Amino acid sequence: MIAQRTISNATDSLSRRERARVRDNPIFASGGLKDGLDIAKCIALGATLGGMAGQFLKAAAISTEKAVEMMKLTKKQIEVTMFAAGVGSLEGLKVRKLAER
């Protein structure tokens, strides 16, 4: 509830000119992301990229194979989320695109 209010307050306070400038710059979501679902949610909220270094570093500390497995699992989680949302691309996850559907 609070997060939604904060996001809407932040976007409502942006002027039209500021919104245009934000659209032209990449937005990198990072910090506390745990899986592909978190990344998909960030993209749906307007992020261009999502980073989850912690999970990959934990896997890489075990082995290269575990890091590769983590990458494949994360990709699969994002694909499952896209399927559940009825979209075929990351672009389709964006809020504007989902609202149009």
Jmol script that loads the backbone (N, CA, C; Angstrom):
load data "model"
ATOM      1  N   MET A   1       0.813  -1.179   0.000  1.00  0.00           N
ATOM      2  CA  MET A   1       0.000   0.000   0.000  1.00  0.00           C
ATOM      3  C   MET A   1       0.866   1.256   0.000  1.00  0.00           C
ATOM      4  N   ILE A   2       1.812   1.304   0.945  1.00  0.00           N
ATOM      5  CA  ILE A   2       2.664   2.481   1.061  1.00  0.00           C
ATOM      6  C   ILE A   2       3.530   2.631  -0.181  1.00  0.00           C
ATOM      7  N   ALA A   3       4.080   1.509  -0.680  1.00  0.00           N
ATOM      8  CA  ALA A   3       4.930   1.574  -1.867  1.00  0.00           C
ATOM      9  C   ALA A   3       4.150   2.094  -3.062  1.00  0.00           C
ATOM     10  N   GLN A   4       2.907   1.631  -3.240  1.00  0.00           N
ATOM     11  CA  GLN A   4       2.104   2.109  -4.361  1.00  0.00           C
ATOM     12  C   GLN A   4       1.854   3.602  -4.246  1.00  0.00           C
ATOM     13  N   ARG A   5       1.526   4.069  -3.034  1.00  0.00           N
ATOM     14  CA  ARG A   5       1.280   5.483  -2.825  1.00  0.00           C
ATOM     15  C   ARG A   5       2.538   6.286  -3.122  1.00  0.00           C
ATOM     16  N   THR A   6       3.677   5.800  -2.662  1.00  0.00           N
ATOM     17  CA  THR A   6       4.939   6.493  -2.884  1.00  0.00           C
ATOM     18  C   THR A   6       5.251   6.597  -4.366  1.00  0.00           C
ATOM     19  N   ILE A   7       5.054   5.495  -5.104  1.00  0.00           N
ATOM     20  CA  ILE A   7       5.318   5.507  -6.540  1.00  0.00           C
ATOM     21  C   ILE A   7       4.384   6.475  -7.241  1.00  0.00           C
ATOM     22  N   SER A   8       3.094   6.428  -6.924  1.00  0.00           N
ATOM     23  CA  SER A   8       2.167   7.331  -7.609  1.00  0.00           C
ATOM     24  C   SER A   8       2.437   8.778  -7.231  1.00  0.00           C
ATOM     25  N   ASN A   9       2.792   9.054  -5.980  1.00  0.00           N
ATOM     26  CA  ASN A   9       3.132  10.423  -5.586  1.00  0.00           C
ATOM     27  C   ASN A   9       4.360  10.917  -6.338  1.00  0.00           C
ATOM     28  N   ALA A  10       5.335  10.043  -6.475  1.00  0.00           N
ATOM     29  CA  ALA A  10       6.560  10.426  -7.180  1.00  0.00           C
ATOM     30  C   ALA A  10       6.275  10.714  -8.641  1.00  0.00           C
ATOM     31  N   THR A  11       5.488   9.874  -9.289  1.00  0.00           N
ATOM     32  CA  THR A  11       5.211  10.102 -10.706  1.00  0.00           C
ATOM     33  C   THR A  11       4.263  11.278 -10.922  1.00  0.00           C
ATOM     34  N   ASP A  12       3.316  11.483  -9.993  1.00  0.00           N
ATOM     35  CA  ASP A  12       2.405  12.618 -10.113  1.00  0.00           C
ATOM     36  C   ASP A  12       3.134  13.943  -9.974  1.00  0.00           C
ATOM     37  N   SER A  13       4.201  13.947  -9.184  1.00  0.00           N
ATOM     38  CA  SER A  13       4.907  15.194  -8.941  1.00  0.00           C
ATOM     39  C   SER A  13       5.843  15.587 -10.088  1.00  0.00           C
ATOM     40  N   LEU A  14       6.082  14.685 -10.994  1.00  0.00           N
ATOM     41  CA  LEU A  14       6.946  15.012 -12.129  1.00  0.00           C
ATOM     42  C   LEU A  14       6.204  15.882 -13.138  1.00  0.00           C
ATOM     43  N   SER A  15       6.855  16.912 -13.593  1.00  0.00           N
ATOM     44  CA  SER A  15       6.259  17.738 -14.638  1.00  0.00           C
ATOM     45  C   SER A  15       6.310  16.972 -15.958  1.00  0.00           C
ATOM     46  N   ARG A  16       5.552  17.435 -16.922  1.00  0.00           N
ATOM     47  CA  ARG A  16       5.543  16.793 -18.242  1.00  0.00           C
ATOM     48  C   ARG A  16       6.955  16.755 -18.824  1.00  0.00           C
ATOM     49  N   ARG A  17       7.695  17.830 -18.648  1.00  0.00           N
ATOM     50  CA  ARG A  17       9.059  17.904 -19.171  1.00  0.00           C
ATOM     51  C   ARG A  17       9.960  16.875 -18.481  1.00  0.00           C
ATOM     52  N   GLU A  18       9.824  16.746 -17.169  1.00  0.00           N
ATOM     53  CA  GLU A  18      10.618  15.776 -16.419  1.00  0.00           C
ATOM     54  C   GLU A  18      10.269  14.354 -16.826  1.00  0.00           C
ATOM     55  N   ARG A  19       8.989  14.077 -17.056  1.00  0.00           N
ATOM     56  CA  ARG A  19       8.579  12.733 -17.489  1.00  0.00           C
ATOM     57  C   ARG A  19       9.215  12.382 -18.820  1.00  0.00           C
ATOM     58  N   ALA A  20       9.266  13.350 -19.730  1.00  0.00           N
ATOM     59  CA  ALA A  20       9.890  13.106 -21.034  1.00  0.00           C
ATOM     60  C   ALA A  20      11.365  12.791 -20.857  1.00  0.00           C
ATOM     61  N   ARG A  21      12.034  13.508 -19.961  1.00  0.00           N
ATOM     62  CA  ARG A  21      13.458  13.274 -19.726  1.00  0.00           C
ATOM     63  C   ARG A  21      13.670  11.894 -19.110  1.00  0.00           C
ATOM     64  N   VAL A  22      12.816  11.480 -18.183  1.00  0.00           N
ATOM     65  CA  VAL A  22      12.923  10.149 -17.559  1.00  0.00           C
ATOM     66  C   VAL A  22      12.735   9.068 -18.608  1.00  0.00           C
ATOM     67  N   ARG A  23      11.778   9.259 -19.513  1.00  0.00           N
ATOM     68  CA  ARG A  23      11.532   8.251 -20.557  1.00  0.00           C
ATOM     69  C   ARG A  23      12.749   8.031 -21.434  1.00  0.00           C
ATOM     70  N   ASP A  24      13.557   9.070 -21.612  1.00  0.00           N
ATOM     71  CA  ASP A  24      14.721   8.977 -22.492  1.00  0.00           C
ATOM     72  C   ASP A  24      15.950   8.374 -21.820  1.00  0.00           C
ATOM     73  N   ASN A  25      15.908   8.176 -20.507  1.00  0.00           N
ATOM     74  CA  ASN A  25      17.052   7.643 -19.775  1.00  0.00           C
ATOM     75  C   ASN A  25      16.727   6.269 -19.201  1.00  0.00           C
ATOM     76  N   PRO A  26      17.709   5.377 -19.207  1.00  0.00           N
ATOM     77  CA  PRO A  26      17.462   4.059 -18.626  1.00  0.00           C
ATOM     78  C   PRO A  26      17.292   4.153 -17.110  1.00  0.00           C
ATOM     79  N   ILE A  27      16.428   3.312 -16.577  1.00  0.00           N
ATOM     80  CA  ILE A  27      16.213   3.239 -15.135  1.00  0.00           C
ATOM     81  C   ILE A  27      16.659   1.852 -14.693  1.00  0.00           C
ATOM     82  N   PHE A  28      17.628   1.808 -13.784  1.00  0.00           N
ATOM     83  CA  PHE A  28      18.205   0.554 -13.330  1.00  0.00           C
ATOM     84  C   PHE A  28      17.672   0.217 -11.943  1.00  0.00           C
ATOM     85  N   ALA A  29      16.921  -0.866 -11.835  1.00  0.00           N
ATOM     86  CA  ALA A  29      16.385  -1.306 -10.547  1.00  0.00           C
ATOM     87  C   ALA A  29      17.360  -2.290  -9.927  1.00  0.00           C
ATOM     88  N   SER A  30      17.754  -2.033  -8.688  1.00  0.00           N
ATOM     89  CA  SER A  30      18.731  -2.896  -8.044  1.00  0.00           C
ATOM     90  C   SER A  30      18.591  -2.782  -6.530  1.00  0.00           C
ATOM     91  N   GLY A  31      19.017  -3.804  -5.850  1.00  0.00           N
ATOM     92  CA  GLY A  31      18.992  -3.789  -4.393  1.00  0.00           C
ATOM     93  C   GLY A  31      17.856  -4.625  -3.852  1.00  0.00           C
ATOM     94  N   GLY A  32      18.168  -5.794  -3.384  1.00  0.00           N
ATOM     95  CA  GLY A  32      17.161  -6.651  -2.774  1.00  0.00           C
ATOM     96  C   GLY A  32      16.361  -7.507  -3.737  1.00  0.00           C
ATOM     97  N   LEU A  33      16.675  -7.450  -5.024  1.00  0.00           N
ATOM     98  CA  LEU A  33      15.965  -8.304  -5.981  1.00  0.00           C
ATOM     99  C   LEU A  33      16.441  -9.741  -5.773  1.00  0.00           C
ATOM    100  N   LYS A  34      15.488 -10.660  -5.666  1.00  0.00           N
ATOM    101  CA  LYS A  34      15.824 -12.042  -5.333  1.00  0.00           C
ATOM    102  C   LYS A  34      15.636 -13.029  -6.469  1.00  0.00           C
ATOM    103  N   ASP A  35      14.766 -12.696  -7.440  1.00  0.00           N
ATOM    104  CA  ASP A  35      14.484 -13.667  -8.499  1.00  0.00           C
ATOM    105  C   ASP A  35      13.945 -12.959  -9.739  1.00  0.00           C
ATOM    106  N   GLY A  36      13.627 -13.768 -10.747  1.00  0.00           N
ATOM    107  CA  GLY A  36      13.123 -13.227 -12.010  1.00  0.00           C
ATOM    108  C   GLY A  36      11.794 -12.515 -11.865  1.00  0.00           C
ATOM    109  N   LEU A  37      10.965 -12.946 -10.922  1.00  0.00           N
ATOM    110  CA  LEU A  37       9.692 -12.270 -10.675  1.00  0.00           C
ATOM    111  C   LEU A  37       9.934 -10.839 -10.212  1.00  0.00           C
ATOM    112  N   ASP A  38      10.908 -10.644  -9.323  1.00  0.00           N
ATOM    113  CA  ASP A  38      11.241  -9.288  -8.872  1.00  0.00           C
ATOM    114  C   ASP A  38      11.679  -8.418 -10.044  1.00  0.00           C
ATOM    115  N   ILE A  39      12.493  -8.974 -10.927  1.00  0.00           N
ATOM    116  CA  ILE A  39      12.944  -8.213 -12.090  1.00  0.00           C
ATOM    117  C   ILE A  39      11.758  -7.871 -12.982  1.00  0.00           C
ATOM    118  N   ALA A  40      10.878  -8.826 -13.223  1.00  0.00           N
ATOM    119  CA  ALA A  40       9.696  -8.581 -14.052  1.00  0.00           C
ATOM    120  C   ALA A  40       8.822  -7.492 -13.445  1.00  0.00           C
ATOM    121  N   LYS A  41       8.660  -7.501 -12.119  1.00  0.00           N
ATOM    122  CA  LYS A  41       7.868  -6.466 -11.452  1.00  0.00           C
ATOM    123  C   LYS A  41       8.495  -5.088 -11.647  1.00  0.00           C
ATOM    124  N   CYS A  42       9.811  -5.023 -11.529  1.00  0.00           N
ATOM    125  CA  CYS A  42      10.509  -3.740 -11.714  1.00  0.00           C
ATOM    126  C   CYS A  42      10.309  -3.218 -13.135  1.00  0.00           C
ATOM    127  N   ILE A  43      10.376  -4.101 -14.103  1.00  0.00           N
ATOM    128  CA  ILE A  43      10.157  -3.693 -15.489  1.00  0.00           C
ATOM    129  C   ILE A  43       8.726  -3.213 -15.675  1.00  0.00           C
ATOM    130  N   ALA A  44       7.784  -3.914 -15.056  1.00  0.00           N
ATOM    131  CA  ALA A  44       6.382  -3.498 -15.143  1.00  0.00           C
ATOM    132  C   ALA A  44       6.174  -2.120 -14.523  1.00  0.00           C
ATOM    133  N   LEU A  45       6.984  -1.774 -13.530  1.00  0.00           N
ATOM    134  CA  LEU A  45       6.875  -0.470 -12.881  1.00  0.00           C
ATOM    135  C   LEU A  45       7.666   0.622 -13.595  1.00  0.00           C
ATOM    136  N   GLY A  46       8.372   0.249 -14.686  1.00  0.00           N
ATOM    137  CA  GLY A  46       9.049   1.263 -15.481  1.00  0.00           C
ATOM    138  C   GLY A  46      10.551   1.162 -15.572  1.00  0.00           C
ATOM    139  N   ALA A  47      11.152   0.205 -14.877  1.00  0.00           N
ATOM    140  CA  ALA A  47      12.605   0.057 -14.976  1.00  0.00           C
ATOM    141  C   ALA A  47      13.000  -0.466 -16.351  1.00  0.00           C
ATOM    142  N   THR A  48      14.181  -0.090 -16.778  1.00  0.00           N
ATOM    143  CA  THR A  48      14.731  -0.576 -18.039  1.00  0.00           C
ATOM    144  C   THR A  48      15.519  -1.855 -17.806  1.00  0.00           C
ATOM    145  N   LEU A  49      16.191  -1.921 -16.669  1.00  0.00           N
ATOM    146  CA  LEU A  49      17.053  -3.050 -16.318  1.00  0.00           C
ATOM    147  C   LEU A  49      16.826  -3.437 -14.863  1.00  0.00           C
ATOM    148  N   GLY A  50      17.129  -4.668 -14.541  1.00  0.00           N
ATOM    149  CA  GLY A  50      17.064  -5.112 -13.151  1.00  0.00           C
ATOM    150  C   GLY A  50      18.332  -5.874 -12.805  1.00  0.00           C
ATOM    151  N   GLY A  51      18.898  -5.579 -11.653  1.00  0.00           N
ATOM    152  CA  GLY A  51      20.119  -6.246 -11.254  1.00  0.00           C
ATOM    153  C   GLY A  51      19.960  -6.967  -9.932  1.00  0.00           C
ATOM    154  N   MET A  52      20.449  -8.178  -9.860  1.00  0.00           N
ATOM    155  CA  MET A  52      20.404  -8.934  -8.607  1.00  0.00           C
ATOM    156  C   MET A  52      21.752  -9.587  -8.352  1.00  0.00           C
ATOM    157  N   ALA A  53      22.723  -8.785  -8.063  1.00  0.00           N
ATOM    158  CA  ALA A  53      24.098  -9.259  -7.877  1.00  0.00           C
ATOM    159  C   ALA A  53      24.226 -10.263  -6.745  1.00  0.00           C
ATOM    160  N   GLY A  54      23.531 -10.041  -5.651  1.00  0.00           N
ATOM    161  CA  GLY A  54      23.682 -10.907  -4.483  1.00  0.00           C
ATOM    162  C   GLY A  54      23.438 -12.367  -4.790  1.00  0.00           C
ATOM    163  N   GLN A  55      22.363 -12.647  -5.483  1.00  0.00           N
ATOM    164  CA  GLN A  55      22.033 -14.034  -5.802  1.00  0.00           C
ATOM    165  C   GLN A  55      23.082 -14.667  -6.721  1.00  0.00           C
ATOM    166  N   PHE A  56      23.573 -13.890  -7.678  1.00  0.00           N
ATOM    167  CA  PHE A  56      24.576 -14.422  -8.597  1.00  0.00           C
ATOM    168  C   PHE A  56      25.920 -14.609  -7.900  1.00  0.00           C
ATOM    169  N   LEU A  57      26.267 -13.697  -7.000  1.00  0.00           N
ATOM    170  CA  LEU A  57      27.531 -13.840  -6.272  1.00  0.00           C
ATOM    171  C   LEU A  57      27.513 -15.051  -5.352  1.00  0.00           C
ATOM    172  N   LYS A  58      26.372 -15.299  -4.707  1.00  0.00           N
ATOM    173  CA  LYS A  58      26.252 -16.490  -3.852  1.00  0.00           C
ATOM    174  C   LYS A  58      26.449 -17.759  -4.682  1.00  0.00           C
ATOM    175  N   ALA A  59      25.810 -17.795  -5.845  1.00  0.00           N
ATOM    176  CA  ALA A  59      25.944 -18.966  -6.716  1.00  0.00           C
ATOM    177  C   ALA A  59      27.372 -19.099  -7.236  1.00  0.00           C
ATOM    178  N   ALA A  60      27.981 -17.981  -7.630  1.00  0.00           N
ATOM    179  CA  ALA A  60      29.340 -18.016  -8.176  1.00  0.00           C
ATOM    180  C   ALA A  60      30.357 -18.434  -7.120  1.00  0.00           C
ATOM    181  N   ALA A  61      30.068 -18.142  -5.847  1.00  0.00           N
ATOM    182  CA  ALA A  61      30.982 -18.552  -4.774  1.00  0.00           C
ATOM    183  C   ALA A  61      31.045 -20.070  -4.661  1.00  0.00           C
ATOM    184  N   ILE A  62      29.996 -20.738  -5.116  1.00  0.00           N
ATOM    185  CA  ILE A  62      29.967 -22.201  -5.078  1.00  0.00           C
ATOM    186  C   ILE A  62      30.687 -22.763  -6.295  1.00  0.00           C
ATOM    187  N   SER A  63      30.260 -22.302  -7.488  1.00  0.00           N
ATOM    188  CA  SER A  63      30.912 -22.761  -8.718  1.00  0.00           C
ATOM    189  C   SER A  63      30.397 -21.964  -9.906  1.00  0.00           C
ATOM    190  N   THR A  64      31.129 -22.043 -10.985  1.00  0.00           N
ATOM    191  CA  THR A  64      30.701 -21.405 -12.232  1.00  0.00           C
ATOM    192  C   THR A  64      29.404 -22.030 -12.714  1.00  0.00           C
ATOM    193  N   GLU A  65      29.303 -23.347 -12.560  1.00  0.00           N
ATOM    194  CA  GLU A  65      28.094 -24.050 -13.002  1.00  0.00           C
ATOM    195  C   GLU A  65      26.863 -23.550 -12.253  1.00  0.00           C
ATOM    196  N   LYS A  66      27.001 -23.304 -10.939  1.00  0.00           N
ATOM    197  CA  LYS A  66      25.880 -22.797 -10.140  1.00  0.00           C
ATOM    198  C   LYS A  66      25.479 -21.395 -10.603  1.00  0.00           C
ATOM    199  N   ALA A  67      26.453 -20.589 -10.984  1.00  0.00           N
ATOM    200  CA  ALA A  67      26.153 -19.245 -11.485  1.00  0.00           C
ATOM    201  C   ALA A  67      25.387 -19.325 -12.802  1.00  0.00           C
ATOM    202  N   VAL A  68      25.787 -20.230 -13.672  1.00  0.00           N
ATOM    203  CA  VAL A  68      25.085 -20.423 -14.942  1.00  0.00           C
ATOM    204  C   VAL A  68      23.673 -20.934 -14.689  1.00  0.00           C
ATOM    205  N   GLU A  69      23.533 -21.868 -13.750  1.00  0.00           N
ATOM    206  CA  GLU A  69      22.199 -22.372 -13.377  1.00  0.00           C
ATOM    207  C   GLU A  69      21.310 -21.236 -12.885  1.00  0.00           C
ATOM    208  N   MET A  70      21.876 -20.338 -12.072  1.00  0.00           N
ATOM    209  CA  MET A  70      21.116 -19.204 -11.540  1.00  0.00           C
ATOM    210  C   MET A  70      20.653 -18.286 -12.673  1.00  0.00           C
ATOM    211  N   MET A  71      21.516 -18.072 -13.653  1.00  0.00           N
ATOM    212  CA  MET A  71      21.138 -17.239 -14.804  1.00  0.00           C
ATOM    213  C   MET A  71      19.988 -17.879 -15.578  1.00  0.00           C
ATOM    214  N   LYS A  72      20.091 -19.173 -15.802  1.00  0.00           N
ATOM    215  CA  LYS A  72      19.037 -19.881 -16.537  1.00  0.00           C
ATOM    216  C   LYS A  72      17.721 -19.874 -15.752  1.00  0.00           C
ATOM    217  N   LEU A  73      17.809 -20.075 -14.439  1.00  0.00           N
ATOM    218  CA  LEU A  73      16.611 -20.062 -13.601  1.00  0.00           C
ATOM    219  C   LEU A  73      15.952 -18.679 -13.619  1.00  0.00           C
ATOM    220  N   THR A  74      16.752 -17.640 -13.525  1.00  0.00           N
ATOM    221  CA  THR A  74      16.225 -16.278 -13.535  1.00  0.00           C
ATOM    222  C   THR A  74      15.528 -15.983 -14.864  1.00  0.00           C
ATOM    223  N   LYS A  75      16.146 -16.404 -15.954  1.00  0.00           N
ATOM    224  CA  LYS A  75      15.538 -16.216 -17.280  1.00  0.00           C
ATOM    225  C   LYS A  75      14.200 -16.941 -17.347  1.00  0.00           C
ATOM    226  N   LYS A  76      14.165 -18.163 -16.852  1.00  0.00           N
ATOM    227  CA  LYS A  76      12.930 -18.960 -16.867  1.00  0.00           C
ATOM    228  C   LYS A  76      11.844 -18.289 -16.020  1.00  0.00           C
ATOM    229  N   GLN A  77      12.214 -17.756 -14.867  1.00  0.00           N
ATOM    230  CA  GLN A  77      11.249 -17.075 -14.002  1.00  0.00           C
ATOM    231  C   GLN A  77      10.649 -15.850 -14.710  1.00  0.00           C
ATOM    232  N   ILE A  78      11.481 -15.113 -15.418  1.00  0.00           N
ATOM    233  CA  ILE A  78      10.980 -13.948 -16.156  1.00  0.00           C
ATOM    234  C   ILE A  78      10.040 -14.410 -17.263  1.00  0.00           C
ATOM    235  N   GLU A  79      10.401 -15.479 -17.964  1.00  0.00           N
ATOM    236  CA  GLU A  79       9.546 -16.007 -19.035  1.00  0.00           C
ATOM    237  C   GLU A  79       8.201 -16.488 -18.498  1.00  0.00           C
ATOM    238  N   VAL A  80       8.206 -17.160 -17.346  1.00  0.00           N
ATOM    239  CA  VAL A  80       6.956 -17.638 -16.738  1.00  0.00           C
ATOM    240  C   VAL A  80       6.083 -16.440 -16.348  1.00  0.00           C
ATOM    241  N   THR A  81       6.693 -15.409 -15.804  1.00  0.00           N
ATOM    242  CA  THR A  81       5.956 -14.197 -15.436  1.00  0.00           C
ATOM    243  C   THR A  81       5.352 -13.538 -16.666  1.00  0.00           C
ATOM    244  N   MET A  82       6.105 -13.471 -17.744  1.00  0.00           N
ATOM    245  CA  MET A  82       5.584 -12.893 -18.996  1.00  0.00           C
ATOM    246  C   MET A  82       4.418 -13.720 -19.502  1.00  0.00           C
ATOM    247  N   PHE A  83       4.537 -15.048 -19.450  1.00  0.00           N
ATOM    248  CA  PHE A  83       3.454 -15.924 -19.889  1.00  0.00           C
ATOM    249  C   PHE A  83       2.197 -15.682 -19.049  1.00  0.00           C
ATOM    250  N   ALA A  84       2.380 -15.592 -17.729  1.00  0.00           N
ATOM    251  CA  ALA A  84       1.239 -15.368 -16.834  1.00  0.00           C
ATOM    252  C   ALA A  84       0.569 -14.022 -17.100  1.00  0.00           C
ATOM    253  N   ALA A  85       1.364 -13.036 -17.529  1.00  0.00           N
ATOM    254  CA  ALA A  85       0.816 -11.712 -17.832  1.00  0.00           C
ATOM    255  C   ALA A  85       0.251 -11.649 -19.251  1.00  0.00           C
ATOM    256  N   GLY A  86       0.477 -12.701 -20.030  1.00  0.00           N
ATOM    257  CA  GLY A  86      -0.045 -12.737 -21.390  1.00  0.00           C
ATOM    258  C   GLY A  86       0.723 -11.882 -22.367  1.00  0.00           C
ATOM    259  N   VAL A  87       2.024 -11.713 -22.116  1.00  0.00           N
ATOM    260  CA  VAL A  87       2.852 -10.913 -23.027  1.00  0.00           C
ATOM    261  C   VAL A  87       4.001 -11.766 -23.547  1.00  0.00           C
ATOM    262  N   GLY A  88       4.506 -11.390 -24.697  1.00  0.00           N
ATOM    263  CA  GLY A  88       5.562 -12.173 -25.328  1.00  0.00           C
ATOM    264  C   GLY A  88       6.931 -11.532 -25.292  1.00  0.00           C
ATOM    265  N   SER A  89       7.044 -10.357 -24.648  1.00  0.00           N
ATOM    266  CA  SER A  89       8.335  -9.673 -24.600  1.00  0.00           C
ATOM    267  C   SER A  89       8.432  -8.847 -23.320  1.00  0.00           C
ATOM    268  N   LEU A  90       9.646  -8.467 -22.979  1.00  0.00           N
ATOM    269  CA  LEU A  90       9.833  -7.600 -21.813  1.00  0.00           C
ATOM    270  C   LEU A  90       9.139  -6.262 -22.024  1.00  0.00           C
ATOM    271  N   GLU A  91       9.154  -5.775 -23.231  1.00  0.00           N
ATOM    272  CA  GLU A  91       8.468  -4.515 -23.554  1.00  0.00           C
ATOM    273  C   GLU A  91       6.981  -4.610 -23.209  1.00  0.00           C
ATOM    274  N   GLY A  92       6.396  -5.767 -23.434  1.00  0.00           N
ATOM    275  CA  GLY A  92       4.980  -5.968 -23.142  1.00  0.00           C
ATOM    276  C   GLY A  92       4.655  -5.938 -21.660  1.00  0.00           C
ATOM    277  N   LEU A  93       5.675  -6.107 -20.808  1.00  0.00           N
ATOM    278  CA  LEU A  93       5.457  -6.079 -19.362  1.00  0.00           C
ATOM    279  C   LEU A  93       5.239  -4.666 -18.829  1.00  0.00           C
ATOM    280  N   LYS A  94       5.656  -3.684 -19.570  1.00  0.00           N
ATOM    281  CA  LYS A  94       5.552  -2.316 -19.071  1.00  0.00           C
ATOM    282  C   LYS A  94       4.112  -1.962 -18.770  1.00  0.00           C
ATOM    283  N   VAL A  95       3.909  -1.214 -17.700  1.00  0.00           N
ATOM    284  CA  VAL A  95       2.564  -0.886 -17.212  1.00  0.00           C
ATOM    285  C   VAL A  95       1.673  -0.340 -18.303  1.00  0.00           C
ATOM    286  N   ARG A  96       2.173   0.557 -19.088  1.00  0.00           N
ATOM    287  CA  ARG A  96       1.378   1.146 -20.150  1.00  0.00           C
ATOM    288  C   ARG A  96       0.872   0.068 -21.112  1.00  0.00           C
ATOM    289  N   LYS A  97       1.744  -0.860 -21.446  1.00  0.00           N
ATOM    290  CA  LYS A  97       1.381  -1.937 -22.364  1.00  0.00           C
ATOM    291  C   LYS A  97       0.353  -2.866 -21.726  1.00  0.00           C
ATOM    292  N   LEU A  98       0.540  -3.197 -20.435  1.00  0.00           N
ATOM    293  CA  LEU A  98      -0.402  -4.084 -19.759  1.00  0.00           C
ATOM    294  C   LEU A  98      -1.761  -3.419 -19.612  1.00  0.00           C
ATOM    295  N   ALA A  99      -1.777  -2.109 -19.369  1.00  0.00           N
ATOM    296  CA  ALA A  99      -3.037  -1.388 -19.205  1.00  0.00           C
ATOM    297  C   ALA A  99      -3.825  -1.339 -20.508  1.00  0.00           C
ATOM    298  N   GLU A 100      -3.129  -1.312 -21.639  1.00  0.00           N
ATOM    299  CA  GLU A 100      -3.780  -1.265 -22.943  1.00  0.00           C
ATOM    300  C   GLU A 100      -4.467  -2.580 -23.287  1.00  0.00           C
ATOM    301  N   ARG A 101      -3.994  -3.679 -22.710  1.00  0.00           N
ATOM    302  CA  ARG A 101      -4.524  -5.007 -23.020  1.00  0.00           C
ATOM    303  C   ARG A 101      -5.874  -5.159 -22.481  1.00  0.00           C
TER     304      ARG A 101
END
end "model"
wireframe off; spacefill off
backbone 0.3
color backbone group
